[in-house]
Amino acid sequence: MKGTAILFQPNQKVTVIENVDHEVYETIKQQCGCSHCNCKVENNVVDFGKVSPVFWHAEEVDWAYGY
């Protein structure tokens, strides 16, 4: 299943990863609170830093709607 992962970071930065597998979300969720959240996105290992919390949206986000 693909969807959108929404990551919140302590510096009030929000990272949105669209069209990712649910397994990537689960990997990030397991690392919440760690100083380095690492996961593989499109065959690249990405370090998002500290992430907490993280949310999953099962569909694409309609950005024109006003999110």
Secondary structure, 3 states (H helix, E strand, C coil): CEEEEEEECCCCCEEEEEEEEHHHHHHHHHCCCCCCCEEEECCEEEECCCCCCEEEECCCCCHHHCC
